Amino acid sequence: MNTPPRHARFLSIVLATALVASLMSTPAWAQSSTESPRPLSREEVLADAALAKRAGLDRFQDPEIQLLMPEAYAAAQAEYRKLREGVAFQQEVSRIKLAQAR
């Protein structure tokens, strides 16, 4: 059985965690509109994953850890939501765009 490299699995778990966390919270842009949210750009997805990691959600990739440390997991989710709904998200998107332009 051929398994993906460890870092590829880790990145996919981080991205999945970020996606689940973002779906569980209601983003600020979704609150102000009744229409369907637009798809995220590649830069926005990368920024979202970076913010999830910055908030510490990558430590909770295993559901058992989430159950063993519910307060820490909730704190990481709250930090992620704060970053995602604040200016940090647009700053990260801009940083990624600038890095890609080089």
C-alpha distance (Angstrom), angle and dihedral (degrees) to the residues before:
residue distance angle dihedral
M1 . . .
N2 3.80 . .
T3 3.82 112.5 .
P4 3.80 125.5 -169.4
P5 3.81 118.2 -106.0
R6 3.78 116.7 -83.3
H7 3.83 94.0 -109.0
A8 3.82 91.6 52.3
R9 3.81 90.8 52.5
F10 3.80 90.2 46.4
L11 3.81 92.7 51.1
S12 3.80 92.1 47.7
I13 3.81 90.3 50.5
V14 3.81 91.7 48.6
L15 3.79 90.9 49.6
A16 3.79 92.0 46.9
T17 3.81 90.7 48.7
A18 3.79 90.7 49.9
L19 3.78 90.8 49.0
V20 3.80 93.1 49.5
A21 3.79 91.7 46.2
S22 3.78 91.7 49.1
L23 3.79 91.2 49.0
M24 3.79 91.3 49.0
S25 3.80 91.9 53.9
T26 3.76 124.1 57.7
P27 3.79 108.3 -123.3
A28 3.79 118.3 -135.9
W29 3.80 92.7 -115.6
A30 3.81 90.7 55.4
Q31 3.79 92.2 52.3
S32 3.79 93.5 57.9
S33 3.79 96.8 49.2
T34 3.78 135.5 57.8
E35 3.80 94.0 -159.7
S36 3.79 125.1 89.6
P37 3.81 115.2 -81.6
R38 3.78 114.9 -103.9
P39 3.79 120.6 -114.2
L40 3.79 114.7 -91.6
S41 3.78 120.2 -110.5
R42 3.80 120.3 -122.1
E43 3.81 89.5 -103.3
E44 3.80 91.2 51.4
V45 3.81 91.7 51.1
L46 3.80 90.9 49.8
A47 3.82 90.5 46.9
D48 3.80 90.5 49.2
A49 3.81 91.0 52.1
A50 3.81 91.2 47.6
L51 3.80 91.2 51.9
A52 3.81 91.4 48.0
K53 3.79 89.1 53.4
R54 3.82 92.1 44.9
A55 3.82 88.8 52.8
G56 3.80 90.2 52.2
L57 3.80 98.9 -112.0
D58 3.81 89.9 131.9
R59 3.82 88.1 72.7
F60 3.80 89.5 63.8
Q61 3.79 100.6 55.1
D62 3.79 90.9 121.5
P63 3.84 111.7 71.7
E64 3.80 89.2 -143.6
I65 3.81 90.0 62.1
Q66 3.79 89.0 50.9
L67 3.81 88.9 55.2
L68 3.81 94.1 44.3
M69 3.81 93.9 49.1
P70 3.82 106.1 31.1
E71 3.82 95.6 155.0
A72 3.80 93.3 50.8
Y73 3.80 90.9 45.2
A74 3.82 91.7 50.1
A75 3.81 89.9 48.2
A76 3.82 90.9 51.3
Q77 3.82 90.3 49.0
A78 3.80 90.9 49.8
E79 3.80 91.4 49.2
Y80 3.81 90.3 48.5
R81 3.83 91.3 51.5
K82 3.81 90.8 48.4
L83 3.81 91.2 51.3
R84 3.80 93.9 42.4
E85 3.80 94.9 49.6
G86 3.81 95.4 41.6
V87 3.78 134.1 67.4
A88 3.81 91.5 -80.4
F89 3.80 90.5 81.3
Q90 3.81 95.2 56.3
Q91 3.80 90.5 42.3
E92 3.80 90.3 54.1
V93 3.82 91.9 47.0
S94 3.81 89.4 51.2
R95 3.81 91.6 47.9
I96 3.81 91.0 51.8
K97 3.79 93.0 47.4
L98 3.79 90.8 49.4
A99 3.81 91.7 48.8
Q100 3.80 91.3 50.1
A101 3.79 92.0 49.5
R102 3.81 91.4 60.0
